[in-house]
């Protein structure tokens, strides 16, 4: 691997991963803006409109994920990354500038479309340009930028919303700068990385695998030579071409759902949905309810949220160093089993009315376990397990499933929490984690150090 152009590889992967940063920021920022835009738009006492404002981006995610796979195969990975960056930029500006609730919803819907596109496309692009020995950590780079985006949104929300923690009365809050302008600046914060993403994406190459798939071999050779030199380019071209020749000539959904590929699709969909239904993401989406049940007041809320964000970031960095050493399978099993055990204890503590630092410690431990396993490794596996011919559409299907899982998790938690209480709700997530552990033991492959062609041979034959 001495001939690999490290600077070039890290540059194009980091630029692609900016989609993950925007995904993380846009996904979380609305939680901090929620108390203020609800007052501004006059929807505080309307649960239906409140829920619509919080969930409309998830609808956009499903639309974006559905379209991403087909568009990535038709117009290319690079072109679609540029489209996603442009949508992020427009959405960030329009959301913050919205003076009417309808305009706000349309802007949030557009932002969700960009998230849906970037969430699957960025790791797929990285997997297709990264050398096999580095692929795990480079795809995990996308998850790192996601959690940096999450933490950035949490910190921005904390500082902009700081006066809320000082105990403003409802009347004072309604007339505050936060309600008039503060929430706008929270959303506008995404415009700066979106602009950088849009500009830098113009300077990255197209995926060489897509170029070979579409008959642009000369351009693919140039990209591969820049990545690793003439020998690397020749070997990579031969391997990719051989894999494509051994697959059926027609790609798309018909091939994806055919018998040889069906079991890989099921594996990908289960992994994608489990990443959401393991339950950790409710901690980010419903932090107020979770920490309130643990005995914390509103004044401590934003600080506790930032603590979870810092934990998420630190252990995602740990994952980047372990994913190519311990392997994908080991980390997925660790995540499923570890979270199952933590949720058992956390649920028991809620049922026994334990409060204070012990509860924060368990929540932080759950986030740490997730951040070094299921969070990043899911994206690594999804980017690796699908063959070239169907990778674009398969990533679209898997990402659609992931966002469907996210939507159902987001909608179901308030009902589970209201009906069962926090204790039994976390025991439900524990049961899901142990069921997934059983599935992963039987079906999850080890892909560490293998080329995408070797992985295809093992899974498809």
C-alpha positions, 0 to 999 in steps of 0.5 A: 500500500506504499504507492497509495496517494494518502493525501488525495484519498483522505481529501476525497473521502473527507469531502464526501463525508461532509454530507454526514456532517450536514446529516448530523447537524440537520437531524439534531438542530430541530430539537433545540429550536423546537421551544422557540419556533413553536411559539413563533408559529403559534403551534405550542398547544397543537400536538398535531402541528408540533408532530408535523414540524418534528417529523416532516424531515423524516418524510423527506429522508424516505423520499431522498433515500428512495431516489438516491439509489436510482439516481446514483446509478444514472447520473453518478455518485459525484453529481448526486453529492453536488445535488445533495449539497445544493439542497442542504444549502437552500434548505438551511437558508430557507428554514431560518428565513421562513416567516410562515409555517408552511414555508418552514415545513417545505424547507424542512422537507427539502432538508430531509430529502438531502439527508436521505440522499447523503446518508447512503451516498456518502459511505457508498462513494467512500467504499468505492474509492477507498483501498480495502485495507483502509475502507473500514476507517474511511467509511467510519469517517462518515459516521465521525462527521455525523457525530461532529454535526450532532455535537455542533448542533447541540453546542450551538443550541446550548449557547443560543438557548442559554437564557432559557436555562435562566428560568424565563417566564412564558411571557418573557420567553415569548418576547425574547430574541430566541423566539424572534431570531435565535431559532433561525440562527440555529438552522442557518448554522448549517449553511456554512458547511453546506456551502463548503460541501458544495464547492469542494464536491466540484473538485472530487473525482467520480467513483471509478467503479461507476465509471467502469460500470458505465463504460468510461474506462479511460476516466476510471483508469485516470482516477485509480492511477491518481489513487494508487499508481499504474499497478493499482489501477490495472489490478483494480480494473481487472478485479472490477471488470471480472466481478461485473462480467460474472453478474447478470447484465441487468441491474436494478430492483429486478436483479436485487430481488433475485435469489442470489442477491435476496439474502444479502438484501435481507441482511442489509435491511435488518442491519439498517433497521436495527441501527435505529431500533436498538433504541439509542437514537431516542436519547438524542430525539427525546433527551428532555423526557429521558433526563426528566424521568431521571430526575433532572430539571430543564436548566440541566437539559442542554448541558446533559445533551452536550455530554451525550454528544461529546461521548458520541464523538469520542467513542466514534473516534475509538471505532475508527481505530478498531473497525479495521483491527477488531473487525466489523462482526466483532463490533456489531456483536459487541454493540448488540449484546452490550446495549441489550445488557445496559438497557436491562440495567437502565430499565430496572433503575427506572422501575426502582426510581433511581435518579441522579448521576447513576442514570446519566452514567448508564445513558452515557455508557449506552451511547459509548457502546453504540458510538463504537459499534452499531453507529459507524459499523452499520454504514461500513457493512452496508457500503461493503456487502452489496455487489457493484451491479446493485450497490446504488439501488441496494443502498437506496433500499437499505437507507430507506429501511433505515429511515423507515426504522427511524420514523417508526422509532420516533413515532412509537417512543412517546406511546411506549413511554406513556403506556409502559413507562421508561423502564419497560420501554428500555426493556423492550429495546433490550429484547430487540437488541438480544434478538438482533444479536442472535441474528447477527451471530448467524448471518453477519460476515466479517469483511475486514481486509477483503476487497469488495470483489472478495466480499461479493464472492463470499456472500453471492458466490 
